[in-house]
Amino acid sequence: MRTSRPIMLAATLAVLAQGCGPTVPDSVAALNKPPGIANLLRERVRSDLTNGAPSAAAFKFPGRVRIIPYDFKTELQTVDQLAEMQGLADALKKRPELFSDVSVLPDAYGDSIGASFDGLLKLAASTRADAFLLVSGRTSVSAATEKSPGFFDWWAHKSFYEAHTSLDALYVEAPSGHYLPSLQAAGKGGPTLVVPDDNTTGSAAYGLKRSVENQAFKNLADALTAQLLSELKASGPSATPTPAPSTKVDAAGTPAGSPSPSPTPTSTPTPKASADAAGTPAASPTPTASPT
């Protein structure tokens, strides 16, 4: 009994010490949570409910956008994954009214922020970003049960397979943290006769995966463009008043640029003409008498 009391006392003190330890802020704890758009939004909504949501700021158009692969799992090799992301950036650059610059950041940026909105927004200054586009995705390949290979195809280990790609994306304005509803895009291919274990880049199986991922990225570019065009339209054009043309007045008081009235010629009437006009007969000249 005497031995158990010190043990219980030590355990009680340890529990009290843990309870009195420093509290880790939610924003720091979110850094250790797995990345994912669902986790990121869950943490953000929880923070908004606790601390109050920040006021929504108007998006900047055109803006500098940084694409971040965020919990993105691909079935392709790294070089083809980079080509897909760059293809998305190139598609967005075709809309200069929305994007002034679009570039792709390495995967490490997405891994570093976990599920922390604060961690994401702190990248704004170092990446010179007006907005972030987080892209998550998965690709799955499954056997197509509705079609069966022929005997010779079966002998060559070929089967019919389908591929599906689903993408999630979130557009976040930096540094305010204002975000738009998340987007989803998908791609589907098959059934295609492939050797499912052949992952070489020239195989039919690899080509099937690449085609559905490319299709999903194209659909994502279209969906994001439509979303931002709607946001741009809702914000309205910036009304810049057009100044009225100024009118300068010269020294004579006549506005510059106005045609000057031509002077009306005045004629001096002769005496006869004046008399005729007045209805009075003109006087005849007085004869001069010659001397006798």
Secondary structure, 3 states (H helix, E strand, C coil): CCCHHHHHHHHHHHHHHHHCCCCCCHHHHHHHCCCCHHHHHHHHHHHHHHHCCCCCCCCCCCEEEEEEEEEECCCCCHHHHHHHHHHHHHHHHCCCCCEEEEEECCHHHHHHCCCCHHHHHCCHHHHCCCEEEEEEEEEEEEECCCCCCCHHHHHCCCEEEEEEEEEEEEEEECCCCCECCCEEEEEEEEEEEECCCCCCCCCHHHHHHHHHHHHHHHHHHHHHHHHHHHHHHHHCCCCCCCCCCCCCECCCCCECCCCCCCCCCCCCCCHHHHHHHHCCCCCCCCCCCCCC
